[in-house]
Amino acid sequence: MKTEFDFDTPIERAGKGSEKYDGRLRKFGRADVIPLWVADMDFAAPPCARAALLERAKHPIYGYASPPESLYEAFCGWYQRRHHWRIDPAHMIWSPGTMPLVVAAILALTEPGDKILVPEPVYPAFFASVERNARQLITSPLRRSDGAYDFDFAHLEQQAAAGAKMLLLCSPHNPIGRVWRADELDRLIEIALRHKMIIVSDEVHADLHYPGHRHTPLALRAPAELRLISALSQAKTYNMPGMGLSAAVVSHAADRDALGDVFERMHLHPYNPLTMAALEAAYREGDAWVDALMDYLDANRRWLHAALSQLDGIEALRPEATFLMWVDARGLGKSDDELERFFVERAGLGLMAGRAFGPGGSGHMRLNFGTHRSVLQQAVSQLRAALAAII
């Protein structure tokens, strides 16, 4: 179906301060790899957001700002409309990003030396947020069966019983692309309540789920007694992660005060007037753009999965959400070092190495398919030729 939105025309990003493009030489040792690593997309932000940004930029003063009521209304309206979640603005805390919220929760609600439980493989910043803040990282491997991952609830229960104070949840999951079912979320809640464990739920990919799957905000399943911090952002949804504005919805007033105190001690001021204008417009008017985006991403997802499934030694998981594909390359029989060199030096592709996501990521690579179809076609062509040269 044709729309007014163009996801096919390439946009030059090199030389614009893009981490994904301008960071290739530093990351991979060569600047000509096809960049499929950093989790942003190669698509222009929604027209409504760009128009609002330009309009606000016309005002010549960019002083200290505060969030207007209209921003709260637009943000909460989005979650009511898209997720059937009626958020109380009084329960919100704004932040310049999602990981600052996660770190603030760790600093505010746990003590140095406390155990924090993280299912893995998972977004690498989870590990750093624990270990660099003098907490004890406890991991729980996700179980894989018949090409799909799920929680090892017995192991999670064991670790919670051993004194884990907090669980960091990625929902939907990066990098494996799972949309956790309501019954799975309910079991996590039961474990947390039994062992008085706080849950921090990173839901930044909440809007990016595919047909047959629907994201359930953990807050919609949680009873009042659960101590829950839901980290929310449309940075991925609208492809504006560089704009830097996220929100936490915090279930308990004492925990909200504790998080707020951390931000006050850091003198953290997240209210960029340009960011707020762009995001407010996207919250109000971005539905059609997101719907068109998901159609395009779904077609990419299906095409890429089918193409990779034809390659010897490669098994790709078709994600239920996100624009990230988890690629199992253990069939190539290479060490992690060898695998990374193969993709960079032989295939000319810059992917995220799976081992960065924890022990369960060994032998895997994460591929960002939030790009133009022609880029994916070229990437698969290069990978096919590289495999033909070694098999």
Contacts in CASP RR format, 6 or more apart in sequence:
PFRMAT RR
TARGET T0000
AUTHOR 0000-0000-0000
METHOD contacts of the structure
MODEL  1
MKTEFDFDTPIERAGKGSEKYDGRLRKFGRADVIPLWVADMDFAAPPCAR
AALLERAKHPIYGYASPPESLYEAFCGWYQRRHHWRIDPAHMIWSPGTMP
LVVAAILALTEPGDKILVPEPVYPAFFASVERNARQLITSPLRRSDGAYD
FDFAHLEQQAAAGAKMLLLCSPHNPIGRVWRADELDRLIEIALRHKMIIV
SDEVHADLHYPGHRHTPLALRAPAELRLISALSQAKTYNMPGMGLSAAVV
SHAADRDALGDVFERMHLHPYNPLTMAALEAAYREGDAWVDALMDYLDAN
RRWLHAALSQLDGIEALRPEATFLMWVDARGLGKSDDELERFFVERAGLG
LMAGRAFGPGGSGHMRLNFGTHRSVLQQAVSQLRAALAAII
1 295 0 8 1.000
3 288 0 8 1.000
3 292 0 8 1.000
3 295 0 8 1.000
5 47 0 8 1.000
5 288 0 8 1.000
5 289 0 8 1.000
5 292 0 8 1.000
5 293 0 8 1.000
6 44 0 8 1.000
7 43 0 8 1.000
7 292 0 8 1.000
7 293 0 8 1.000
7 296 0 8 1.000
7 372 0 8 1.000
8 372 0 8 1.000
8 373 0 8 1.000
8 374 0 8 1.000
9 372 0 8 1.000
10 42 0 8 1.000
10 372 0 8 1.000
10 374 0 8 1.000
10 375 0 8 1.000
11 42 0 8 1.000
11 43 0 8 1.000
11 44 0 8 1.000
13 20 0 8 1.000
13 21 0 8 1.000
13 42 0 8 1.000
14 21 0 8 1.000
14 22 0 8 1.000
15 21 0 8 1.000
15 22 0 8 1.000
16 22 0 8 1.000
19 38 0 8 1.000
20 35 0 8 1.000
20 37 0 8 1.000
20 38 0 8 1.000
20 40 0 8 1.000
21 35 0 8 1.000
23 31 0 8 1.000
24 30 0 8 1.000
24 31 0 8 1.000
24 32 0 8 1.000
24 33 0 8 1.000
24 35 0 8 1.000
24 350 0 8 1.000
25 31 0 8 1.000
27 37 0 8 1.000
27 350 0 8 1.000
28 344 0 8 1.000
28 350 0 8 1.000
29 344 0 8 1.000
30 344 0 8 1.000
30 348 0 8 1.000
32 348 0 8 1.000
33 344 0 8 1.000
33 348 0 8 1.000
33 349 0 8 1.000
33 350 0 8 1.000
34 348 0 8 1.000
34 349 0 8 1.000
34 350 0 8 1.000
34 375 0 8 1.000
34 378 0 8 1.000
34 379 0 8 1.000
34 382 0 8 1.000
35 350 0 8 1.000
36 349 0 8 1.000
36 350 0 8 1.000
36 351 0 8 1.000
36 367 0 8 1.000
36 368 0 8 1.000
36 369 0 8 1.000
36 371 0 8 1.000
36 379 0 8 1.000
37 350 0 8 1.000
37 351 0 8 1.000
37 352 0 8 1.000
37 366 0 8 1.000
37 368 0 8 1.000
38 368 0 8 1.000
39 174 0 8 1.000
39 236 0 8 1.000
39 241 0 8 1.000
39 323 0 8 1.000
39 324 0 8 1.000
39 368 0 8 1.000
40 236 0 8 1.000
40 239 0 8 1.000
40 241 0 8 1.000
40 242 0 8 1.000
40 368 0 8 1.000
41 239 0 8 1.000
41 323 0 8 1.000
41 368 0 8 1.000
41 370 0 8 1.000
41 371 0 8 1.000
42 370 0 8 1.000
42 371 0 8 1.000
42 372 0 8 1.000
42 375 0 8 1.000
43 239 0 8 1.000
43 293 0 8 1.000
43 370 0 8 1.000
44 50 0 8 1.000
44 239 0 8 1.000
45 238 0 8 1.000
45 239 0 8 1.000
45 240 0 8 1.000
45 278 0 8 1.000
45 282 0 8 1.000
46 238 0 8 1.000
46 281 0 8 1.000
46 282 0 8 1.000
46 285 0 8 1.000
46 286 0 8 1.000
46 289 0 8 1.000
46 290 0 8 1.000
47 289 0 8 1.000
48 281 0 8 1.000
48 282 0 8 1.000
48 284 0 8 1.000
48 285 0 8 1.000
48 286 0 8 1.000
48 289 0 8 1.000
49 238 0 8 1.000
49 240 0 8 1.000
49 278 0 8 1.000
49 279 0 8 1.000
49 281 0 8 1.000
49 282 0 8 1.000
49 286 0 8 1.000
50 278 0 8 1.000
51 281 0 8 1.000
52 277 0 8 1.000
52 278 0 8 1.000
52 280 0 8 1.000
52 281 0 8 1.000
53 274 0 8 1.000
53 277 0 8 1.000
53 278 0 8 1.000
53 281 0 8 1.000
55 277 0 8 1.000
56 273 0 8 1.000
56 274 0 8 1.000
56 277 0 8 1.000
56 278 0 8 1.000
57 274 0 8 1.000
62 273 0 8 1.000
62 274 0 8 1.000
63 273 0 8 1.000
64 269 0 8 1.000
64 271 0 8 1.000
65 271 0 8 1.000
65 272 0 8 1.000
65 273 0 8 1.000
65 276 0 8 1.000
66 271 0 8 1.000
67 94 0 8 1.000
67 271 0 8 1.000
67 276 0 8 1.000
68 276 0 8 1.000
68 280 0 8 1.000
70 280 0 8 1.000
71 276 0 8 1.000
71 279 0 8 1.000
71 280 0 8 1.000
71 283 0 8 1.000
72 89 0 8 1.000
72 92 0 8 1.000
74 279 0 8 1.000
74 280 0 8 1.000
74 281 0 8 1.000
74 283 0 8 1.000
74 284 0 8 1.000
75 87 0 8 1.000
75 92 0 8 1.000
75 247 0 8 1.000
75 279 0 8 1.000
75 280 0 8 1.000
75 283 0 8 1.000
76 86 0 8 1.000
76 87 0 8 1.000
76 89 0 8 1.000
77 283 0 8 1.000
78 234 0 8 1.000
78 283 0 8 1.000
79 85 0 8 1.000
79 86 0 8 1.000
79 87 0 8 1.000
79 217 0 8 1.000
79 232 0 8 1.000
80 86 0 8 1.000
80 87 0 8 1.000
81 287 0 8 1.000
82 207 0 8 1.000
82 287 0 8 1.000
83 206 0 8 1.000
83 215 0 8 1.000
83 217 0 8 1.000
83 220 0 8 1.000
84 220 0 8 1.000
85 217 0 8 1.000
85 219 0 8 1.000
85 220 0 8 1.000
87 249 0 8 1.000
91 249 0 8 1.000
91 250 0 8 1.000
91 251 0 8 1.000
91 256 0 8 1.000
92 247 0 8 1.000
92 248 0 8 1.000
92 249 0 8 1.000
92 250 0 8 1.000
93 101 0 8 1.000
93 247 0 8 1.000
93 248 0 8 1.000
93 250 0 8 1.000
93 256 0 8 1.000
93 259 0 8 1.000
93 260 0 8 1.000
93 263 0 8 1.000
94 245 0 8 1.000
94 246 0 8 1.000
94 247 0 8 1.000
94 270 0 8 1.000
94 271 0 8 1.000
95 101 0 8 1.000
95 104 0 8 1.000
95 245 0 8 1.000
95 246 0 8 1.000
95 247 0 8 1.000
95 248 0 8 1.000
95 263 0 8 1.000
95 268 0 8 1.000
95 270 0 8 1.000
96 244 0 8 1.000
96 245 0 8 1.000
96 246 0 8 1.000
96 268 0 8 1.000
96 270 0 8 1.000
97 233 0 8 1.000
97 235 0 8 1.000
97 244 0 8 1.000
97 245 0 8 1.000
97 246 0 8 1.000
97 270 0 8 1.000
98 202 0 8 1.000
98 204 0 8 1.000
98 231 0 8 1.000
98 232 0 8 1.000
98 233 0 8 1.000
98 235 0 8 1.000
98 246 0 8 1.000
99 125 0 8 1.000
99 129 0 8 1.000
100 246 0 8 1.000
100 268 0 8 1.000
101 200 0 8 1.000
101 229 0 8 1.000
101 231 0 8 1.000
101 246 0 8 1.000
101 247 0 8 1.000
101 248 0 8 1.000
101 259 0 8 1.000
102 125 0 8 1.000
102 126 0 8 1.000
102 129 0 8 1.000
102 168 0 8 1.000
102 200 0 8 1.000
102 202 0 8 1.000
102 231 0 8 1.000
103 129 0 8 1.000
103 133 0 8 1.000
104 248 0 8 1.000
104 259 0 8 1.000
104 260 0 8 1.000
104 262 0 8 1.000
104 263 0 8 1.000
105 166 0 8 1.000
105 198 0 8 1.000
105 200 0 8 1.000
105 229 0 8 1.000
105 248 0 8 1.000
105 255 0 8 1.000
105 259 0 8 1.000
106 116 0 8 1.000
106 129 0 8 1.000
106 130 0 8 1.000
106 133 0 8 1.000
106 135 0 8 1.000
106 166 0 8 1.000
106 200 0 8 1.000
107 133 0 8 1.000
107 262 0 8 1.000
108 255 0 8 1.000
108 258 0 8 1.000
108 259 0 8 1.000
108 260 0 8 1.000
108 261 0 8 1.000
108 262 0 8 1.000
109 165 0 8 1.000
109 166 0 8 1.000
109 198 0 8 1.000
109 227 0 8 1.000
109 229 0 8 1.000
109 255 0 8 1.000
109 258 0 8 1.000
109 259 0 8 1.000
110 116 0 8 1.000
110 135 0 8 1.000
110 165 0 8 1.000
110 166 0 8 1.000
110 198 0 8 1.000
112 133 0 8 1.000
112 134 0 8 1.000
112 135 0 8 1.000
113 134 0 8 1.000
113 135 0 8 1.000
113 136 0 8 1.000
114 135 0 8 1.000
114 136 0 8 1.000
114 165 0 8 1.000
114 166 0 8 1.000
115 135 0 8 1.000
115 136 0 8 1.000
115 138 0 8 1.000
115 159 0 8 1.000
115 162 0 8 1.000
115 163 0 8 1.000
115 164 0 8 1.000
115 165 0 8 1.000
116 130 0 8 1.000
116 135 0 8 1.000
116 136 0 8 1.000
116 137 0 8 1.000
116 138 0 8 1.000
116 164 0 8 1.000
116 165 0 8 1.000
116 166 0 8 1.000
116 167 0 8 1.000
116 168 0 8 1.000
117 138 0 8 1.000
117 139 0 8 1.000
117 140 0 8 1.000
117 156 0 8 1.000
117 159 0 8 1.000
117 160 0 8 1.000
117 164 0 8 1.000
117 166 0 8 1.000
117 167 0 8 1.000
117 168 0 8 1.000
117 197 0 8 1.000
118 126 0 8 1.000
118 127 0 8 1.000
118 130 0 8 1.000
118 137 0 8 1.000
118 138 0 8 1.000
118 139 0 8 1.000
118 140 0 8 1.000
118 167 0 8 1.000
118 168 0 8 1.000
119 139 0 8 1.000
119 140 0 8 1.000
119 141 0 8 1.000
119 142 0 8 1.000
119 151 0 8 1.000
119 156 0 8 1.000
119 169 0 8 1.000
119 170 0 8 1.000
120 127 0 8 1.000
120 139 0 8 1.000
120 140 0 8 1.000
120 141 0 8 1.000
120 142 0 8 1.000
120 357 0 8 1.000
120 358 0 8 1.000
120 359 0 8 1.000
120 360 0 8 1.000
120 361 0 8 1.000
121 142 0 8 1.000
121 175 0 8 1.000
121 176 0 8 1.000
121 354 0 8 1.000
121 357 0 8 1.000
121 358 0 8 1.000
121 359 0 8 1.000
121 360 0 8 1.000
121 361 0 8 1.000
121 364 0 8 1.000
122 168 0 8 1.000
122 170 0 8 1.000
122 173 0 8 1.000
122 174 0 8 1.000
122 175 0 8 1.000
122 357 0 8 1.000
122 358 0 8 1.000
123 170 0 8 1.000
123 174 0 8 1.000
123 175 0 8 1.000
123 202 0 8 1.000
123 357 0 8 1.000
124 356 0 8 1.000
124 357 0 8 1.000
124 358 0 8 1.000
126 168 0 8 1.000
126 170 0 8 1.000
126 202 0 8 1.000
127 137 0 8 1.000
127 358 0 8 1.000
129 168 0 8 1.000
130 136 0 8 1.000
130 137 0 8 1.000
130 168 0 8 1.000
131 137 0 8 1.000
138 159 0 8 1.000
138 162 0 8 1.000
138 164 0 8 1.000
139 358 0 8 1.000
139 359 0 8 1.000
140 151 0 8 1.000
140 152 0 8 1.000
140 155 0 8 1.000
140 156 0 8 1.000
140 159 0 8 1.000
141 152 0 8 1.000
141 155 0 8 1.000
141 359 0 8 1.000
141 360 0 8 1.000
142 149 0 8 1.000
142 150 0 8 1.000
142 151 0 8 1.000
142 152 0 8 1.000
142 176 0 8 1.000
142 360 0 8 1.000
143 149 0 8 1.000
143 150 0 8 1.000
143 151 0 8 1.000
143 152 0 8 1.000
147 315 0 8 1.000
147 317 0 8 1.000
148 178 0 8 1.000
148 317 0 8 1.000
149 173 0 8 1.000
149 176 0 8 1.000
149 178 0 8 1.000
149 317 0 8 1.000
150 178 0 8 1.000
150 184 0 8 1.000
151 184 0 8 1.000
151 187 0 8 1.000
151 188 0 8 1.000
153 187 0 8 1.000
153 191 0 8 1.000
156 167 0 8 1.000
156 188 0 8 1.000
156 191 0 8 1.000
157 191 0 8 1.000
157 194 0 8 1.000
157 195 0 8 1.000
160 167 0 8 1.000
160 191 0 8 1.000
160 192 0 8 1.000
160 194 0 8 1.000
160 195 0 8 1.000
160 197 0 8 1.000
161 195 0 8 1.000
163 195 0 8 1.000
164 195 0 8 1.000
164 197 0 8 1.000
165 197 0 8 1.000
165 198 0 8 1.000
166 197 0 8 1.000
166 198 0 8 1.000
166 199 0 8 1.000
166 200 0 8 1.000
167 188 0 8 1.000
167 192 0 8 1.000
167 197 0 8 1.000
167 198 0 8 1.000
167 199 0 8 1.000
167 200 0 8 1.000
168 200 0 8 1.000
168 202 0 8 1.000
169 188 0 8 1.000
169 199 0 8 1.000
169 200 0 8 1.000
169 201 0 8 1.000
169 202 0 8 1.000
169 218 0 8 1.000
170 202 0 8 1.000
171 179 0 8 1.000
171 180 0 8 1.000
171 185 0 8 1.000
171 201 0 8 1.000
171 202 0 8 1.000
171 203 0 8 1.000
171 206 0 8 1.000
171 215 0 8 1.000
171 218 0 8 1.000
172 178 0 8 1.000
172 179 0 8 1.000
172 180 0 8 1.000
172 203 0 8 1.000
172 205 0 8 1.000
172 206 0 8 1.000
172 208 0 8 1.000
172 209 0 8 1.000
172 215 0 8 1.000
172 320 0 8 1.000
172 321 0 8 1.000
172 322 0 8 1.000
173 179 0 8 1.000
173 180 0 8 1.000
173 321 0 8 1.000
173 322 0 8 1.000
174 205 0 8 1.000
174 322 0 8 1.000
174 324 0 8 1.000
175 322 0 8 1.000
175 324 0 8 1.000
175 326 0 8 1.000
175 352 0 8 1.000
175 354 0 8 1.000
175 357 0 8 1.000
175 364 0 8 1.000
175 366 0 8 1.000
176 317 0 8 1.000
176 319 0 8 1.000
176 326 0 8 1.000
177 205 0 8 1.000
177 317 0 8 1.000
177 319 0 8 1.000
177 320 0 8 1.000
177 321 0 8 1.000
177 322 0 8 1.000
177 324 0 8 1.000
177 326 0 8 1.000
178 319 0 8 1.000
178 320 0 8 1.000
178 321 0 8 1.000
179 209 0 8 1.000
179 213 0 8 1.000
179 214 0 8 1.000
179 215 0 8 1.000
179 216 0 8 1.000
179 320 0 8 1.000
179 321 0 8 1.000
180 216 0 8 1.000
181 216 0 8 1.000
182 216 0 8 1.000
182 221 0 8 1.000
185 216 0 8 1.000
185 218 0 8 1.000
185 221 0 8 1.000
186 221 0 8 1.000
188 199 0 8 1.000
188 218 0 8 1.000
189 199 0 8 1.000
189 218 0 8 1.000
189 221 0 8 1.000
189 222 0 8 1.000
189 223 0 8 1.000
189 226 0 8 1.000
191 197 0 8 1.000
192 198 0 8 1.000
192 199 0 8 1.000
192 226 0 8 1.000
192 227 0 8 1.000
193 223 0 8 1.000
193 225 0 8 1.000
193 226 0 8 1.000
198 227 0 8 1.000
198 228 0 8 1.000
198 229 0 8 1.000
198 255 0 8 1.000
199 218 0 8 1.000
199 222 0 8 1.000
199 226 0 8 1.000
199 227 0 8 1.000
199 228 0 8 1.000
199 229 0 8 1.000
200 228 0 8 1.000
200 229 0 8 1.000
200 231 0 8 1.000
201 217 0 8 1.000
201 218 0 8 1.000
201 219 0 8 1.000
201 228 0 8 1.000
201 229 0 8 1.000
201 230 0 8 1.000
201 231 0 8 1.000
202 231 0 8 1.000
203 215 0 8 1.000
203 217 0 8 1.000
203 218 0 8 1.000
203 230 0 8 1.000
203 231 0 8 1.000
203 232 0 8 1.000
204 231 0 8 1.000
204 232 0 8 1.000
204 233 0 8 1.000
204 235 0 8 1.000
204 236 0 8 1.000
204 246 0 8 1.000
205 215 0 8 1.000
205 236 0 8 1.000
205 321 0 8 1.000
205 322 0 8 1.000
206 215 0 8 1.000
206 217 0 8 1.000
206 232 0 8 1.000
206 237 0 8 1.000
207 215 0 8 1.000
207 234 0 8 1.000
207 236 0 8 1.000
207 237 0 8 1.000
207 290 0 8 1.000
208 236 0 8 1.000
208 237 0 8 1.000
208 294 0 8 1.000
208 297 0 8 1.000
208 321 0 8 1.000
208 322 0 8 1.000
208 323 0 8 1.000
209 215 0 8 1.000
209 320 0 8 1.000
209 321 0 8 1.000
210 294 0 8 1.000
210 297 0 8 1.000
210 298 0 8 1.000
210 301 0 8 1.000
210 319 0 8 1.000
210 320 0 8 1.000
210 321 0 8 1.000
211 298 0 8 1.000
212 320 0 8 1.000
213 320 0 8 1.000
213 321 0 8 1.000
215 321 0 8 1.000
217 230 0 8 1.000
218 228 0 8 1.000
218 230 0 8 1.000
219 228 0 8 1.000
219 230 0 8 1.000
219 249 0 8 1.000
219 251 0 8 1.000
222 228 0 8 1.000
222 251 0 8 1.000
224 251 0 8 1.000
226 251 0 8 1.000
227 251 0 8 1.000
227 252 0 8 1.000
227 255 0 8 1.000
228 250 0 8 1.000
228 251 0 8 1.000
229 248 0 8 1.000
229 249 0 8 1.000
229 250 0 8 1.000
229 251 0 8 1.000
229 255 0 8 1.000
229 259 0 8 1.000
230 248 0 8 1.000
230 249 0 8 1.000
230 250 0 8 1.000
231 246 0 8 1.000
231 247 0 8 1.000
231 248 0 8 1.000
232 246 0 8 1.000
232 247 0 8 1.000
232 248 0 8 1.000
232 249 0 8 1.000
233 245 0 8 1.000
233 246 0 8 1.000
233 247 0 8 1.000
234 240 0 8 1.000
234 279 0 8 1.000
234 282 0 8 1.000
234 283 0 8 1.000
235 241 0 8 1.000
235 242 0 8 1.000
235 243 0 8 1.000
235 244 0 8 1.000
235 245 0 8 1.000
235 246 0 8 1.000
236 322 0 8 1.000
236 323 0 8 1.000
237 282 0 8 1.000
237 290 0 8 1.000
238 279 0 8 1.000
238 282 0 8 1.000
238 286 0 8 1.000
238 289 0 8 1.000
238 290 0 8 1.000
240 278 0 8 1.000
240 279 0 8 1.000
240 282 0 8 1.000
243 272 0 8 1.000
243 274 0 8 1.000
243 275 0 8 1.000
243 278 0 8 1.000
243 279 0 8 1.000
244 270 0 8 1.000
244 272 0 8 1.000
244 275 0 8 1.000
245 270 0 8 1.000
245 271 0 8 1.000
245 272 0 8 1.000
245 275 0 8 1.000
245 276 0 8 1.000
245 279 0 8 1.000
248 259 0 8 1.000
250 256 0 8 1.000
250 259 0 8 1.000
282 289 0 8 1.000
297 323 0 8 1.000
297 369 0 8 1.000
297 370 0 8 1.000
299 373 0 8 1.000
300 323 0 8 1.000
300 369 0 8 1.000
300 370 0 8 1.000
300 371 0 8 1.000
300 373 0 8 1.000
300 376 0 8 1.000
301 318 0 8 1.000
301 319 0 8 1.000
301 323 0 8 1.000
301 325 0 8 1.000
301 369 0 8 1.000
302 318 0 8 1.000
303 373 0 8 1.000
303 376 0 8 1.000
304 316 0 8 1.000
304 325 0 8 1.000
304 367 0 8 1.000
304 369 0 8 1.000
304 376 0 8 1.000
304 380 0 8 1.000
305 316 0 8 1.000
305 318 0 8 1.000
305 325 0 8 1.000
307 376 0 8 1.000
307 380 0 8 1.000
308 314 0 8 1.000
308 315 0 8 1.000
308 316 0 8 1.000
308 325 0 8 1.000
308 327 0 8 1.000
308 380 0 8 1.000
309 315 0 8 1.000
309 316 0 8 1.000
311 380 0 8 1.000
311 383 0 8 1.000
311 384 0 8 1.000
311 387 0 8 1.000
312 387 0 8 1.000
312 391 0 8 1.000
313 329 0 8 1.000
313 331 0 8 1.000
313 332 0 8 1.000
313 387 0 8 1.000
314 327 0 8 1.000
314 328 0 8 1.000
314 329 0 8 1.000
314 331 0 8 1.000
314 332 0 8 1.000
314 383 0 8 1.000
314 387 0 8 1.000
315 327 0 8 1.000
315 328 0 8 1.000
315 329 0 8 1.000
315 331 0 8 1.000
316 325 0 8 1.000
316 326 0 8 1.000
316 327 0 8 1.000
316 328 0 8 1.000
316 367 0 8 1.000
317 325 0 8 1.000
317 326 0 8 1.000
317 327 0 8 1.000
317 328 0 8 1.000
318 325 0 8 1.000
319 325 0 8 1.000
319 326 0 8 1.000
323 368 0 8 1.000
323 369 0 8 1.000
323 370 0 8 1.000
324 366 0 8 1.000
324 367 0 8 1.000
324 368 0 8 1.000
324 369 0 8 1.000
325 366 0 8 1.000
325 367 0 8 1.000
325 368 0 8 1.000
325 369 0 8 1.000
326 364 0 8 1.000
326 366 0 8 1.000
327 351 0 8 1.000
327 364 0 8 1.000
327 365 0 8 1.000
327 366 0 8 1.000
327 367 0 8 1.000
328 363 0 8 1.000
328 364 0 8 1.000
329 339 0 8 1.000
329 363 0 8 1.000
329 364 0 8 1.000
329 365 0 8 1.000
330 363 0 8 1.000
330 364 0 8 1.000
332 339 0 8 1.000
332 342 0 8 1.000
332 387 0 8 1.000
332 390 0 8 1.000
334 342 0 8 1.000
334 363 0 8 1.000
336 353 0 8 1.000
336 354 0 8 1.000
336 355 0 8 1.000
336 362 0 8 1.000
336 363 0 8 1.000
339 353 0 8 1.000
339 363 0 8 1.000
339 365 0 8 1.000
340 353 0 8 1.000
342 386 0 8 1.000
342 390 0 8 1.000
343 349 0 8 1.000
343 350 0 8 1.000
343 351 0 8 1.000
343 365 0 8 1.000
343 383 0 8 1.000
344 350 0 8 1.000
346 386 0 8 1.000
346 389 0 8 1.000
346 390 0 8 1.000
347 382 0 8 1.000
347 383 0 8 1.000
347 385 0 8 1.000
347 386 0 8 1.000
347 387 0 8 1.000
348 382 0 8 1.000
348 386 0 8 1.000
349 379 0 8 1.000
349 382 0 8 1.000
349 383 0 8 1.000
351 365 0 8 1.000
351 366 0 8 1.000
351 367 0 8 1.000
351 368 0 8 1.000
352 365 0 8 1.000
352 366 0 8 1.000
352 367 0 8 1.000
352 368 0 8 1.000
353 365 0 8 1.000
354 361 0 8 1.000
354 362 0 8 1.000
354 363 0 8 1.000
354 364 0 8 1.000
354 365 0 8 1.000
354 366 0 8 1.000
355 361 0 8 1.000
355 362 0 8 1.000
355 363 0 8 1.000
355 364 0 8 1.000
357 364 0 8 1.000
357 366 0 8 1.000
367 379 0 8 1.000
369 376 0 8 1.000
END
